Amino acid sequence: MKGMQNQVSADTQGADRLGFKADQVVQEFGWGDDVDDDVRTEIEKITGNELEDEDYGDVTDGVILWWRDGDGDLTDAMVDVTTLLDDGGLIWIFTPKAGRDGHTTPGEIQEAANTAGLQTTNTFAVADEWSATRLAFRGRGH
């Protein structure tokens, strides 16, 4: 039982590090059968709201983008996820860890971010199979 408590704590800690807060609206892009449902659930617990899908048409406080190598043009995806984002909103890209199918290198993420007017700020393991990289607008506002 003690080991189970540690696992739950580790899952929660990963989502807690994303910086989302109660009552925020978070839009999710790139959902697929391979996403980590524990991370999704923890974000929903933190915000108190269900994640909104790609068709959501109102302003959001944050975005998560599940991205796998081969999903298309990463720069275009980054631009798309920022269209309804409130000033100061959080942007996270979740990619499979190195050695997993669909892994996207940090260099590819950085290059796409630069082209999209963004920058990468930090990366950490958000789940067993996924890394999280925070994207921020370069300069002030967007």
Secondary structure as GFF3:
##gff-version 3
##sequence-region A 1 142
A	DSSP	alpha_helix	2	16	.	.	.	ID=ss1
A	DSSP	beta_strand	26	29	.	.	.	ID=ss2
A	DSSP	alpha_helix	37	47	.	.	.	ID=ss3
A	DSSP	beta_strand	60	66	.	.	.	ID=ss4
A	DSSP	alpha_helix	74	81	.	.	.	ID=ss5
A	DSSP	beta_strand	85	96	.	.	.	ID=ss6
A	DSSP	alpha_helix	106	115	.	.	.	ID=ss7
A	DSSP	beta_strand	118	125	.	.	.	ID=ss8
A	DSSP	beta_strand	130	137	.	.	.	ID=ss9
###
